[in-house]
Amino acid sequence: MSGRRRLCDIAPGERARVFSVSEKSAISRRLCDLGLIRNTVVECIMKSPLGDPTAYLIRGAVIALRKEDAAFVTVEVISDGAD
């Protein structure tokens, strides 16, 4: 499945490319500092048993983000082999 979605909506094992980070959020600067900038590839590694937070592989580092923060990131899901 491809198309634009929020980062918090991708499932474990899915990969996506960052399309944008909402500048309206107070956390936007922090998300950019973590490497969530346009065209960065992100992989959802795992969700906690209760669904929050979620671990993402971002530029070689595993980062846990709360759902409310990951919702500010718009991504485009990458099909297998389309890096």
mmCIF file of the N, C-alpha and C atoms, coordinates in Angstrom:
data_MODEL
# 
_entry.id   MODEL 
# 
loop_
_atom_site.group_PDB 
_atom_site.id 
_atom_site.type_symbol 
_atom_site.label_atom_id 
_atom_site.label_alt_id 
_atom_site.label_comp_id 
_atom_site.label_asym_id 
_atom_site.label_entity_id 
_atom_site.label_seq_id 
_atom_site.pdbx_PDB_ins_code 
_atom_site.Cartn_x 
_atom_site.Cartn_y 
_atom_site.Cartn_z 
_atom_site.occupancy 
_atom_site.B_iso_or_equiv 
_atom_site.pdbx_formal_charge 
_atom_site.auth_seq_id 
_atom_site.auth_comp_id 
_atom_site.auth_asym_id 
_atom_site.auth_atom_id 
_atom_site.pdbx_PDB_model_num 
ATOM 1   N N  . MET A 1 1  ? 0.847  -1.185 0.000  1.00 0.00 ? 1  MET A N  1 
ATOM 2   C CA . MET A 1 1  ? 0.000  0.000  0.000  1.00 0.00 ? 1  MET A CA 1 
ATOM 3   C C  . MET A 1 1  ? 0.880  1.231  0.000  1.00 0.00 ? 1  MET A C  1 
ATOM 4   N N  . SER A 1 2  ? 0.665  2.149  -0.927 1.00 0.00 ? 2  SER A N  1 
ATOM 5   C CA . SER A 1 2  ? 1.474  3.358  -0.990 1.00 0.00 ? 2  SER A CA 1 
ATOM 6   C C  . SER A 1 2  ? 0.582  4.577  -0.821 1.00 0.00 ? 2  SER A C  1 
ATOM 7   N N  . GLY A 1 3  ? 1.199  5.726  -0.765 1.00 0.00 ? 3  GLY A N  1 
ATOM 8   C CA . GLY A 1 3  ? 0.469  6.971  -0.580 1.00 0.00 ? 3  GLY A CA 1 
ATOM 9   C C  . GLY A 1 3  ? 0.947  7.683  0.666  1.00 0.00 ? 3  GLY A C  1 
ATOM 10  N N  . ARG A 1 4  ? 0.419  8.854  0.877  1.00 0.00 ? 4  ARG A N  1 
ATOM 11  C CA . ARG A 1 4  ? 0.817  9.655  2.034  1.00 0.00 ? 4  ARG A CA 1 
ATOM 12  C C  . ARG A 1 4  ? -0.017 9.298  3.255  1.00 0.00 ? 4  ARG A C  1 
ATOM 13  N N  . ARG A 1 5  ? 0.692  9.140  4.361  1.00 0.00 ? 5  ARG A N  1 
ATOM 14  C CA . ARG A 1 5  ? 0.054  8.856  5.641  1.00 0.00 ? 5  ARG A CA 1 
ATOM 15  C C  . ARG A 1 5  ? 0.850  9.555  6.733  1.00 0.00 ? 5  ARG A C  1 
ATOM 16  N N  . ARG A 1 6  ? 0.336  9.486  7.943  1.00 0.00 ? 6  ARG A N  1 
ATOM 17  C CA . ARG A 1 6  ? 1.082  10.010 9.080  1.00 0.00 ? 6  ARG A CA 1 
ATOM 18  C C  . ARG A 1 6  ? 2.066  8.932  9.535  1.00 0.00 ? 6  ARG A C  1 
ATOM 19  N N  . LEU A 1 7  ? 3.192  9.343  10.063 1.00 0.00 ? 7  LEU A N  1 
ATOM 20  C CA . LEU A 1 7  ? 4.205  8.400  10.530 1.00 0.00 ? 7  LEU A CA 1 
ATOM 21  C C  . LEU A 1 7  ? 3.621  7.446  11.565 1.00 0.00 ? 7  LEU A C  1 
ATOM 22  N N  . CYS A 1 8  ? 2.755  7.930  12.421 1.00 0.00 ? 8  CYS A N  1 
ATOM 23  C CA . CYS A 1 8  ? 2.178  7.077  13.468 1.00 0.00 ? 8  CYS A CA 1 
ATOM 24  C C  . CYS A 1 8  ? 1.285  5.982  12.907 1.00 0.00 ? 8  CYS A C  1 
ATOM 25  N N  . ASP A 1 9  ? 0.915  6.064  11.638 1.00 0.00 ? 9  ASP A N  1 
ATOM 26  C CA . ASP A 1 9  ? 0.015  5.088  11.030 1.00 0.00 ? 9  ASP A CA 1 
ATOM 27  C C  . ASP A 1 9  ? 0.722  3.958  10.276 1.00 0.00 ? 9  ASP A C  1 
ATOM 28  N N  . ILE A 1 10 ? 2.057  4.006  10.164 1.00 0.00 ? 10 ILE A N  1 
ATOM 29  C CA . ILE A 1 10 ? 2.724  2.907  9.476  1.00 0.00 ? 10 ILE A CA 1 
ATOM 30  C C  . ILE A 1 10 ? 2.917  1.745  10.451 1.00 0.00 ? 10 ILE A C  1 
ATOM 31  N N  . ALA A 1 11 ? 2.841  0.543  9.916  1.00 0.00 ? 11 ALA A N  1 
ATOM 32  C CA . ALA A 1 11 ? 2.896  -0.672 10.730 1.00 0.00 ? 11 ALA A CA 1 
ATOM 33  C C  . ALA A 1 11 ? 4.335  -1.172 10.873 1.00 0.00 ? 11 ALA A C  1 
ATOM 34  N N  . PRO A 1 12 ? 4.598  -1.965 11.899 1.00 0.00 ? 12 PRO A N  1 
ATOM 35  C CA . PRO A 1 12 ? 5.931  -2.560 12.037 1.00 0.00 ? 12 PRO A CA 1 
ATOM 36  C C  . PRO A 1 12 ? 6.335  -3.293 10.760 1.00 0.00 ? 12 PRO A C  1 
ATOM 37  N N  . GLY A 1 13 ? 7.573  -3.043 10.335 1.00 0.00 ? 13 GLY A N  1 
ATOM 38  C CA . GLY A 1 13 ? 8.087  -3.645 9.107  1.00 0.00 ? 13 GLY A CA 1 
ATOM 39  C C  . GLY A 1 13 ? 7.923  -2.759 7.884  1.00 0.00 ? 13 GLY A C  1 
ATOM 40  N N  . GLU A 1 14 ? 7.064  -1.756 7.957  1.00 0.00 ? 14 GLU A N  1 
ATOM 41  C CA . GLU A 1 14 ? 6.875  -0.847 6.812  1.00 0.00 ? 14 GLU A CA 1 
ATOM 42  C C  . GLU A 1 14 ? 7.960  0.224  6.808  1.00 0.00 ? 14 GLU A C  1 
ATOM 43  N N  . ARG A 1 15 ? 8.303  0.631  5.605  1.00 0.00 ? 15 ARG A N  1 
ATOM 44  C CA . ARG A 1 15 ? 9.268  1.721  5.411  1.00 0.00 ? 15 ARG A CA 1 
ATOM 45  C C  . ARG A 1 15 ? 8.574  2.863  4.703  1.00 0.00 ? 15 ARG A C  1 
ATOM 46  N N  . ALA A 1 16 ? 9.003  4.081  5.028  1.00 0.00 ? 16 ALA A N  1 
ATOM 47  C CA . ALA A 1 16 ? 8.400  5.263  4.418  1.00 0.00 ? 16 ALA A CA 1 
ATOM 48  C C  . ALA A 1 16 ? 9.451  6.351  4.291  1.00 0.00 ? 16 ALA A C  1 
ATOM 49  N N  . ARG A 1 17 ? 9.179  7.273  3.400  1.00 0.00 ? 17 ARG A N  1 
ATOM 50  C CA . ARG A 1 17 ? 10.059 8.427  3.183  1.00 0.00 ? 17 ARG A CA 1 
ATOM 51  C C  . ARG A 1 17 ? 9.336  9.666  3.708  1.00 0.00 ? 17 ARG A C  1 
ATOM 52  N N  . VAL A 1 18 ? 10.050 10.471 4.491  1.00 0.00 ? 18 VAL A N  1 
ATOM 53  C CA . VAL A 1 18 ? 9.438  11.671 5.068  1.00 0.00 ? 18 VAL A CA 1 
ATOM 54  C C  . VAL A 1 18 ? 9.066  12.637 3.951  1.00 0.00 ? 18 VAL A C  1 
ATOM 55  N N  . PHE A 1 19 ? 7.818  13.089 3.974  1.00 0.00 ? 19 PHE A N  1 
ATOM 56  C CA . PHE A 1 19 ? 7.354  14.089 3.017  1.00 0.00 ? 19 PHE A CA 1 
ATOM 57  C C  . PHE A 1 19 ? 7.398  15.476 3.656  1.00 0.00 ? 19 PHE A C  1 
ATOM 58  N N  . SER A 1 20 ? 6.896  15.586 4.891  1.00 0.00 ? 20 SER A N  1 
ATOM 59  C CA . SER A 1 20 ? 6.923  16.880 5.575  1.00 0.00 ? 20 SER A CA 1 
ATOM 60  C C  . SER A 1 20 ? 6.745  16.703 7.072  1.00 0.00 ? 20 SER A C  1 
ATOM 61  N N  . VAL A 1 21 ? 7.159  17.728 7.811  1.00 0.00 ? 21 VAL A N  1 
ATOM 62  C CA . VAL A 1 21 ? 6.933  17.813 9.250  1.00 0.00 ? 21 VAL A CA 1 
ATOM 63  C C  . VAL A 1 21 ? 6.152  19.090 9.480  1.00 0.00 ? 21 VAL A C  1 
ATOM 64  N N  . SER A 1 22 ? 5.036  18.982 10.176 1.00 0.00 ? 22 SER A N  1 
ATOM 65  C CA . SER A 1 22 ? 4.190  20.142 10.421 1.00 0.00 ? 22 SER A CA 1 
ATOM 66  C C  . SER A 1 22 ? 4.948  21.204 11.200 1.00 0.00 ? 22 SER A C  1 
ATOM 67  N N  . GLU A 1 23 ? 5.000  22.406 10.656 1.00 0.00 ? 23 GLU A N  1 
ATOM 68  C CA . GLU A 1 23 ? 5.684  23.500 11.338 1.00 0.00 ? 23 GLU A CA 1 
ATOM 69  C C  . GLU A 1 23 ? 4.811  24.108 12.425 1.00 0.00 ? 23 GLU A C  1 
ATOM 70  N N  . LYS A 1 24 ? 3.566  23.691 12.481 1.00 0.00 ? 24 LYS A N  1 
ATOM 71  C CA . LYS A 1 24 ? 2.650  24.218 13.485 1.00 0.00 ? 24 LYS A CA 1 
ATOM 72  C C  . LYS A 1 24 ? 2.841  23.559 14.841 1.00 0.00 ? 24 LYS A C  1 
ATOM 73  N N  . SER A 1 25 ? 3.604  22.473 14.868 1.00 0.00 ? 25 SER A N  1 
ATOM 74  C CA . SER A 1 25 ? 3.779  21.755 16.124 1.00 0.00 ? 25 SER A CA 1 
ATOM 75  C C  . SER A 1 25 ? 4.947  22.323 16.925 1.00 0.00 ? 25 SER A C  1 
ATOM 76  N N  . ALA A 1 26 ? 4.802  22.279 18.233 1.00 0.00 ? 26 ALA A N  1 
ATOM 77  C CA . ALA A 1 26 ? 5.878  22.743 19.111 1.00 0.00 ? 26 ALA A CA 1 
ATOM 78  C C  . ALA A 1 26 ? 7.063  21.787 19.059 1.00 0.00 ? 26 ALA A C  1 
ATOM 79  N N  . ILE A 1 27 ? 6.829  20.556 18.670 1.00 0.00 ? 27 ILE A N  1 
ATOM 80  C CA . ILE A 1 27 ? 7.855  19.521 18.643 1.00 0.00 ? 27 ILE A CA 1 
ATOM 81  C C  . ILE A 1 27 ? 8.585  19.465 17.297 1.00 0.00 ? 27 ILE A C  1 
ATOM 82  N N  . SER A 1 28 ? 8.173  20.259 16.329 1.00 0.00 ? 28 SER A N  1 
ATOM 83  C CA . SER A 1 28 ? 8.722  20.149 14.971 1.00 0.00 ? 28 SER A CA 1 
ATOM 84  C C  . SER A 1 28 ? 10.238 20.321 14.928 1.00 0.00 ? 28 SER A C  1 
ATOM 85  N N  . ARG A 1 29 ? 10.782 21.231 15.696 1.00 0.00 ? 29 ARG A N  1 
ATOM 86  C CA . ARG A 1 29 ? 12.239 21.444 15.711 1.00 0.00 ? 29 ARG A CA 1 
ATOM 87  C C  . ARG A 1 29 ? 12.947 20.199 16.234 1.00 0.00 ? 29 ARG A C  1 
ATOM 88  N N  . ARG A 1 30 ? 12.392 19.598 17.275 1.00 0.00 ? 30 ARG A N  1 
ATOM 89  C CA . ARG A 1 30 ? 12.986 18.396 17.858 1.00 0.00 ? 30 ARG A CA 1 
ATOM 90  C C  . ARG A 1 30 ? 12.937 17.239 16.858 1.00 0.00 ? 30 ARG A C  1 
ATOM 91  N N  . LEU A 1 31 ? 11.837 17.095 16.148 1.00 0.00 ? 31 LEU A N  1 
ATOM 92  C CA . LEU A 1 31 ? 11.719 16.037 15.147 1.00 0.00 ? 31 LEU A CA 1 
ATOM 93  C C  . LEU A 1 31 ? 12.757 16.219 14.043 1.00 0.00 ? 31 LEU A C  1 
ATOM 94  N N  . CYS A 1 32 ? 12.967 17.450 13.632 1.00 0.00 ? 32 CYS A N  1 
ATOM 95  C CA . CYS A 1 32 ? 13.997 17.723 12.614 1.00 0.00 ? 32 CYS A CA 1 
ATOM 96  C C  . CYS A 1 32 ? 15.388 17.406 13.159 1.00 0.00 ? 32 CYS A C  1 
ATOM 97  N N  . ASP A 1 33 ? 15.642 17.737 14.426 1.00 0.00 ? 33 ASP A N  1 
ATOM 98  C CA . ASP A 1 33 ? 16.930 17.421 15.046 1.00 0.00 ? 33 ASP A CA 1 
ATOM 99  C C  . ASP A 1 33 ? 17.175 15.916 15.114 1.00 0.00 ? 33 ASP A C  1 
ATOM 100 N N  . LEU A 1 34 ? 16.101 15.132 15.211 1.00 0.00 ? 34 LEU A N  1 
ATOM 101 C CA . LEU A 1 34 ? 16.219 13.672 15.240 1.00 0.00 ? 34 LEU A CA 1 
ATOM 102 C C  . LEU A 1 34 ? 16.466 13.088 13.853 1.00 0.00 ? 34 LEU A C  1 
ATOM 103 N N  . GLY A 1 35 ? 16.432 13.921 12.826 1.00 0.00 ? 35 GLY A N  1 
ATOM 104 C CA . GLY A 1 35 ? 16.688 13.463 11.463 1.00 0.00 ? 35 GLY A CA 1 
ATOM 105 C C  . GLY A 1 35 ? 15.457 13.300 10.613 1.00 0.00 ? 35 GLY A C  1 
ATOM 106 N N  . LEU A 1 36 ? 14.314 13.689 11.124 1.00 0.00 ? 36 LEU A N  1 
ATOM 107 C CA . LEU A 1 36 ? 13.071 13.572 10.347 1.00 0.00 ? 36 LEU A CA 1 
ATOM 108 C C  . LEU A 1 36 ? 12.920 14.796 9.446  1.00 0.00 ? 36 LEU A C  1 
ATOM 109 N N  . ILE A 1 37 ? 13.676 14.781 8.358  1.00 0.00 ? 37 ILE A N  1 
ATOM 110 C CA . ILE A 1 37 ? 13.604 15.842 7.366  1.00 0.00 ? 37 ILE A CA 1 
ATOM 111 C C  . ILE A 1 37 ? 13.181 15.220 6.039  1.00 0.00 ? 37 ILE A C  1 
ATOM 112 N N  . ARG A 1 38 ? 12.758 16.052 5.111  1.00 0.00 ? 38 ARG A N  1 
ATOM 113 C CA . ARG A 1 38 ? 12.241 15.571 3.821  1.00 0.00 ? 38 ARG A CA 1 
ATOM 114 C C  . ARG A 1 38 ? 13.185 14.557 3.182  1.00 0.00 ? 38 ARG A C  1 
ATOM 115 N N  . ASN A 1 39 ? 12.609 13.485 2.661  1.00 0.00 ? 39 ASN A N  1 
ATOM 116 C CA . ASN A 1 39 ? 13.277 12.394 1.941  1.00 0.00 ? 39 ASN A CA 1 
ATOM 117 C C  . ASN A 1 39 ? 14.051 11.417 2.826  1.00 0.00 ? 39 ASN A C  1 
ATOM 118 N N  . THR A 1 40 ? 14.011 11.571 4.131  1.00 0.00 ? 40 THR A N  1 
ATOM 119 C CA . THR A 1 40 ? 14.649 10.606 5.025  1.00 0.00 ? 40 THR A CA 1 
ATOM 120 C C  . THR A 1 40 ? 13.807 9.326  5.060  1.00 0.00 ? 40 THR A C  1 
ATOM 121 N N  . VAL A 1 41 ? 14.466 8.183  4.939  1.00 0.00 ? 41 VAL A N  1 
ATOM 122 C CA . VAL A 1 41 ? 13.770 6.902  5.001  1.00 0.00 ? 41 VAL A CA 1 
ATOM 123 C C  . VAL A 1 41 ? 13.645 6.483  6.466  1.00 0.00 ? 41 VAL A C  1 
ATOM 124 N N  . VAL A 1 42 ? 12.440 6.097  6.852  1.00 0.00 ? 42 VAL A N  1 
ATOM 125 C CA . VAL A 1 42 ? 12.128 5.693  8.223  1.00 0.00 ? 42 VAL A CA 1 
ATOM 126 C C  . VAL A 1 42 ? 11.487 4.314  8.174  1.00 0.00 ? 42 VAL A C  1 
ATOM 127 N N  . GLU A 1 43 ? 11.876 3.451  9.114  1.00 0.00 ? 43 GLU A N  1 
ATOM 128 C CA . GLU A 1 43 ? 11.251 2.139  9.207  1.00 0.00 ? 43 GLU A CA 1 
ATOM 129 C C  . GLU A 1 43 ? 10.628 1.979  10.586 1.00 0.00 ? 43 GLU A C  1 
ATOM 130 N N  . CYS A 1 44 ? 9.411  1.505  10.616 1.00 0.00 ? 44 CYS A N  1 
ATOM 131 C CA . CYS A 1 44 ? 8.756  1.207  11.882 1.00 0.00 ? 44 CYS A CA 1 
ATOM 132 C C  . CYS A 1 44 ? 9.295  -0.142 12.350 1.00 0.00 ? 44 CYS A C  1 
ATOM 133 N N  . ILE A 1 45 ? 9.949  -0.148 13.493 1.00 0.00 ? 45 ILE A N  1 
ATOM 134 C CA . ILE A 1 45 ? 10.568 -1.359 14.021 1.00 0.00 ? 45 ILE A CA 1 
ATOM 135 C C  . ILE A 1 45 ? 9.582  -2.155 14.871 1.00 0.00 ? 45 ILE A C  1 
ATOM 136 N N  . MET A 1 46 ? 8.943  -1.472 15.810 1.00 0.00 ? 46 MET A N  1 
ATOM 137 C CA . MET A 1 46 ? 7.987  -2.164 16.680 1.00 0.00 ? 46 MET A CA 1 
ATOM 138 C C  . MET A 1 46 ? 7.127  -1.162 17.441 1.00 0.00 ? 46 MET A C  1 
ATOM 139 N N  . LYS A 1 47 ? 5.940  -1.616 17.796 1.00 0.00 ? 47 LYS A N  1 
ATOM 140 C CA . LYS A 1 47 ? 5.051  -0.812 18.628 1.00 0.00 ? 47 LYS A CA 1 
ATOM 141 C C  . LYS A 1 47 ? 5.002  -1.467 20.003 1.00 0.00 ? 47 LYS A C  1 
ATOM 142 N N  . SER A 1 48 ? 4.871  -0.659 21.028 1.00 0.00 ? 48 SER A N  1 
ATOM 143 C CA . SER A 1 48 ? 4.773  -1.220 22.372 1.00 0.00 ? 48 SER A CA 1 
ATOM 144 C C  . SER A 1 48 ? 3.455  -1.988 22.495 1.00 0.00 ? 48 SER A C  1 
ATOM 145 N N  . PRO A 1 49 ? 3.343  -2.867 23.481 1.00 0.00 ? 49 PRO A N  1 
ATOM 146 C CA . PRO A 1 49 ? 2.126  -3.672 23.622 1.00 0.00 ? 49 PRO A CA 1 
ATOM 147 C C  . PRO A 1 49 ? 0.829  -2.855 23.674 1.00 0.00 ? 49 PRO A C  1 
ATOM 148 N N  . LEU A 1 50 ? 0.892  -1.670 24.237 1.00 0.00 ? 50 LEU A N  1 
ATOM 149 C CA . LEU A 1 50 ? -0.298 -0.829 24.299 1.00 0.00 ? 50 LEU A CA 1 
ATOM 150 C C  . LEU A 1 50 ? -0.386 0.145  23.116 1.00 0.00 ? 50 LEU A C  1 
ATOM 151 N N  . GLY A 1 51 ? 0.602  0.077  22.196 1.00 0.00 ? 51 GLY A N  1 
ATOM 152 C CA . GLY A 1 51 ? 0.556  0.886  20.986 1.00 0.00 ? 51 GLY A CA 1 
ATOM 153 C C  . GLY A 1 51 ? 1.241  2.237  21.067 1.00 0.00 ? 51 GLY A C  1 
ATOM 154 N N  . ASP A 1 52 ? 1.780  2.593  22.211 1.00 0.00 ? 52 ASP A N  1 
ATOM 155 C CA . ASP A 1 52 ? 2.432  3.890  22.362 1.00 0.00 ? 52 ASP A CA 1 
ATOM 156 C C  . ASP A 1 52 ? 3.492  3.788  23.442 1.00 0.00 ? 52 ASP A C  1 
ATOM 157 N N  . PRO A 1 53 ? 4.751  4.100  23.179 1.00 0.00 ? 53 PRO A N  1 
ATOM 158 C CA . PRO A 1 53 ? 5.322  4.667  21.960 1.00 0.00 ? 53 PRO A CA 1 
ATOM 159 C C  . PRO A 1 53 ? 5.644  3.600  20.907 1.00 0.00 ? 53 PRO A C  1 
ATOM 160 N N  . THR A 1 54 ? 6.161  4.077  19.782 1.00 0.00 ? 54 THR A N  1 
ATOM 161 C CA . THR A 1 54 ? 6.572  3.211  18.683 1.00 0.00 ? 54 THR A CA 1 
ATOM 162 C C  . THR A 1 54 ? 8.048  3.459  18.407 1.00 0.00 ? 54 THR A C  1 
ATOM 163 N N  . ALA A 1 55 ? 8.790  2.396  18.098 1.00 0.00 ? 55 ALA A N  1 
ATOM 164 C CA . ALA A 1 55 ? 10.213 2.518  17.777 1.00 0.00 ? 55 ALA A CA 1 
ATOM 165 C C  . ALA A 1 55 ? 10.390 2.599  16.264 1.00 0.00 ? 55 ALA A C  1 
ATOM 166 N N  . TYR A 1 56 ? 11.179 3.573  15.832 1.00 0.00 ? 56 TYR A N  1 
ATOM 167 C CA . TYR A 1 56 ? 11.465 3.784  14.409 1.00 0.00 ? 56 TYR A CA 1 
ATOM 168 C C  . TYR A 1 56 ? 12.970 3.772  14.189 1.00 0.00 ? 56 TYR A C  1 
ATOM 169 N N  . LEU A 1 57 ? 13.386 3.230  13.049 1.00 0.00 ? 57 LEU A N  1 
ATOM 170 C CA . LEU A 1 57 ? 14.780 3.295  12.639 1.00 0.00 ? 57 LEU A CA 1 
ATOM 171 C C  . LEU A 1 57 ? 14.922 4.526  11.761 1.00 0.00 ? 57 LEU A C  1 
ATOM 172 N N  . ILE A 1 58 ? 15.685 5.498  12.261 1.00 0.00 ? 58 ILE A N  1 
ATOM 173 C CA . ILE A 1 58 ? 15.860 6.780  11.569 1.00 0.00 ? 58 ILE A CA 1 
ATOM 174 C C  . ILE A 1 58 ? 17.351 7.039  11.424 1.00 0.00 ? 58 ILE A C  1 
ATOM 175 N N  . ARG A 1 59 ? 17.839 7.010  10.200 1.00 0.00 ? 59 ARG A N  1 
ATOM 176 C CA . ARG A 1 59 ? 19.254 7.278  9.918  1.00 0.00 ? 59 ARG A CA 1 
ATOM 177 C C  . ARG A 1 59 ? 20.197 6.444  10.780 1.00 0.00 ? 59 ARG A C  1 
ATOM 178 N N  . GLY A 1 60 ? 19.870 5.158  10.946 1.00 0.00 ? 60 GLY A N  1 
ATOM 179 C CA . GLY A 1 60 ? 20.733 4.245  11.679 1.00 0.00 ? 60 GLY A CA 1 
ATOM 180 C C  . GLY A 1 60 ? 20.535 4.218  13.182 1.00 0.00 ? 60 GLY A C  1 
ATOM 181 N N  . ALA A 1 61 ? 19.658 5.033  13.711 1.00 0.00 ? 61 ALA A N  1 
ATOM 182 C CA . ALA A 1 61 ? 19.386 5.059  15.153 1.00 0.00 ? 61 ALA A CA 1 
ATOM 183 C C  . ALA A 1 61 ? 17.935 4.660  15.413 1.00 0.00 ? 61 ALA A C  1 
ATOM 184 N N  . VAL A 1 62 ? 17.710 3.915  16.466 1.00 0.00 ? 62 VAL A N  1 
ATOM 185 C CA . VAL A 1 62 ? 16.356 3.546  16.851 1.00 0.00 ? 62 VAL A CA 1 
ATOM 186 C C  . VAL A 1 62 ? 15.837 4.622  17.811 1.00 0.00 ? 62 VAL A C  1 
ATOM 187 N N  . ILE A 1 63 ? 14.732 5.241  17.421 1.00 0.00 ? 63 ILE A N  1 
ATOM 188 C CA . ILE A 1 63 ? 14.127 6.339  18.180 1.00 0.00 ? 63 ILE A CA 1 
ATOM 189 C C  . ILE A 1 63 ? 12.696 5.969  18.521 1.00 0.00 ? 63 ILE A C  1 
ATOM 190 N N  . ALA A 1 64 ? 12.312 6.137  19.782 1.00 0.00 ? 64 ALA A N  1 
ATOM 191 C CA . ALA A 1 64 ? 10.928 5.890  20.201 1.00 0.00 ? 64 ALA A CA 1 
ATOM 192 C C  . ALA A 1 64 ? 10.182 7.226  20.199 1.00 0.00 ? 64 ALA A C  1 
ATOM 193 N N  . LEU A 1 65 ? 9.046  7.246  19.531 1.00 0.00 ? 65 LEU A N  1 
ATOM 194 C CA . LEU A 1 65 ? 8.218  8.457  19.465 1.00 0.00 ? 65 LEU A CA 1 
ATOM 195 C C  . LEU A 1 65 ? 6.810  8.149  19.945 1.00 0.00 ? 65 LEU A C  1 
ATOM 196 N N  . ARG A 1 66 ? 6.246  9.109  20.658 1.00 0.00 ? 66 ARG A N  1 
ATOM 197 C CA . ARG A 1 66 ? 4.847  8.986  21.053 1.00 0.00 ? 66 ARG A CA 1 
ATOM 198 C C  . ARG A 1 66 ? 3.973  9.199  19.825 1.00 0.00 ? 66 ARG A C  1 
ATOM 199 N N  . LYS A 1 67 ? 2.822  8.588  19.833 1.00 0.00 ? 67 LYS A N  1 
ATOM 200 C CA . LYS A 1 67 ? 1.896  8.698  18.705 1.00 0.00 ? 67 LYS A CA 1 
ATOM 201 C C  . LYS A 1 67 ? 1.548  10.153 18.419 1.00 0.00 ? 67 LYS A C  1 
ATOM 202 N N  . GLU A 1 68 ? 1.332  10.943 19.459 1.00 0.00 ? 68 GLU A N  1 
ATOM 203 C CA . GLU A 1 68 ? 0.952  12.346 19.267 1.00 0.00 ? 68 GLU A CA 1 
ATOM 204 C C  . GLU A 1 68 ? 2.059  13.148 18.588 1.00 0.00 ? 68 GLU A C  1 
ATOM 205 N N  . ASP A 1 69 ? 3.329  12.765 18.782 1.00 0.00 ? 69 ASP A N  1 
ATOM 206 C CA . ASP A 1 69 ? 4.439  13.456 18.117 1.00 0.00 ? 69 ASP A CA 1 
ATOM 207 C C  . ASP A 1 69 ? 4.628  12.946 16.687 1.00 0.00 ? 69 ASP A C  1 
ATOM 208 N N  . ALA A 1 70 ? 4.528  11.627 16.500 1.00 0.00 ? 70 ALA A N  1 
ATOM 209 C CA . ALA A 1 70 ? 4.693  11.046 15.169 1.00 0.00 ? 70 ALA A CA 1 
ATOM 210 C C  . ALA A 1 70 ? 3.581  11.481 14.218 1.00 0.00 ? 70 ALA A C  1 
ATOM 211 N N  . ALA A 1 71 ? 2.458  11.922 14.765 1.00 0.00 ? 71 ALA A N  1 
ATOM 212 C CA . ALA A 1 71 ? 1.332  12.366 13.930 1.00 0.00 ? 71 ALA A CA 1 
ATOM 213 C C  . ALA A 1 71 ? 1.650  13.643 13.164 1.00 0.00 ? 71 ALA A C  1 
ATOM 214 N N  . PHE A 1 72 ? 2.671  14.378 13.580 1.00 0.00 ? 72 PHE A N  1 
ATOM 215 C CA . PHE A 1 72 ? 3.042  15.620 12.902 1.00 0.00 ? 72 PHE A CA 1 
ATOM 216 C C  . PHE A 1 72 ? 3.888  15.383 11.652 1.00 0.00 ? 72 PHE A C  1 
ATOM 217 N N  . VAL A 1 73 ? 4.289  14.124 11.427 1.00 0.00 ? 73 VAL A N  1 
ATOM 218 C CA . VAL A 1 73 ? 5.158  13.783 10.298 1.00 0.00 ? 73 VAL A CA 1 
ATOM 219 C C  . VAL A 1 73 ? 4.333  13.095 9.217  1.00 0.00 ? 73 VAL A C  1 
ATOM 220 N N  . THR A 1 74 ? 4.354  13.656 8.009  1.00 0.00 ? 74 THR A N  1 
ATOM 221 C CA . THR A 1 74 ? 3.678  13.050 6.859  1.00 0.00 ? 74 THR A CA 1 
ATOM 222 C C  . THR A 1 74 ? 4.720  12.280 6.072  1.00 0.00 ? 74 THR A C  1 
ATOM 223 N N  . VAL A 1 75 ? 4.387  11.026 5.739  1.00 0.00 ? 75 VAL A N  1 
ATOM 224 C CA . VAL A 1 75 ? 5.326  10.161 5.021  1.00 0.00 ? 75 VAL A CA 1 
ATOM 225 C C  . VAL A 1 75 ? 4.670  9.562  3.787  1.00 0.00 ? 75 VAL A C  1 
ATOM 226 N N  . GLU A 1 76 ? 5.514  9.091  2.874  1.00 0.00 ? 76 GLU A N  1 
ATOM 227 C CA . GLU A 1 76 ? 5.067  8.341  1.702  1.00 0.00 ? 76 GLU A CA 1 
ATOM 228 C C  . GLU A 1 76 ? 5.599  6.934  1.857  1.00 0.00 ? 76 GLU A C  1 
ATOM 229 N N  . VAL A 1 77 ? 4.718  5.960  1.908  1.00 0.00 ? 77 VAL A N  1 
ATOM 230 C CA . VAL A 1 77 ? 5.115  4.568  2.105  1.00 0.00 ? 77 VAL A CA 1 
ATOM 231 C C  . VAL A 1 77 ? 5.924  4.096  0.903  1.00 0.00 ? 77 VAL A C  1 
ATOM 232 N N  . ILE A 1 78 ? 6.994  3.364  1.201  1.00 0.00 ? 78 ILE A N  1 
ATOM 233 C CA . ILE A 1 78 ? 7.892  2.844  0.157  1.00 0.00 ? 78 ILE A CA 1 
ATOM 234 C C  . ILE A 1 78 ? 7.520  1.402  -0.103 1.00 0.00 ? 78 ILE A C  1 
ATOM 235 N N  . SER A 1 79 ? 7.342  1.052  -1.368 1.00 0.00 ? 79 SER A N  1 
ATOM 236 C CA . SER A 1 79 ? 7.109  -0.343 -1.767 1.00 0.00 ? 79 SER A CA 1 
ATOM 237 C C  . SER A 1 79 ? 8.426  -1.086 -1.627 1.00 0.00 ? 79 SER A C  1 
ATOM 238 N N  . ASP A 1 80 ? 8.370  -2.388 -1.429 1.00 0.00 ? 80 ASP A N  1 
ATOM 239 C CA . ASP A 1 80 ? 9.588  -3.189 -1.304 1.00 0.00 ? 80 ASP A CA 1 
ATOM 240 C C  . ASP A 1 80 ? 10.499 -2.986 -2.506 1.00 0.00 ? 80 ASP A C  1 
ATOM 241 N N  . GLY A 1 81 ? 11.769 -2.716 -2.228 1.00 0.00 ? 81 GLY A N  1 
ATOM 242 C CA . GLY A 1 81 ? 12.762 -2.543 -3.280 1.00 0.00 ? 81 GLY A CA 1 
ATOM 243 C C  . GLY A 1 81 ? 12.762 -1.177 -3.941 1.00 0.00 ? 81 GLY A C  1 
ATOM 244 N N  . ALA A 1 82 ? 11.935 -0.239 -3.477 1.00 0.00 ? 82 ALA A N  1 
ATOM 245 C CA . ALA A 1 82 ? 11.881 1.090  -4.080 1.00 0.00 ? 82 ALA A CA 1 
ATOM 246 C C  . ALA A 1 82 ? 12.532 2.111  -3.185 1.00 0.00 ? 82 ALA A C  1 
ATOM 247 N N  . ASP A 1 83 ? 13.827 2.005  -2.981 1.00 0.00 ? 83 ASP A N  1 
ATOM 248 C CA . ASP A 1 83 ? 14.560 2.917  -2.113 1.00 0.00 ? 83 ASP A CA 1 
ATOM 249 C C  . ASP A 1 83 ? 15.007 4.059  -2.949 1.00 0.00 ? 83 ASP A C  1 
# 
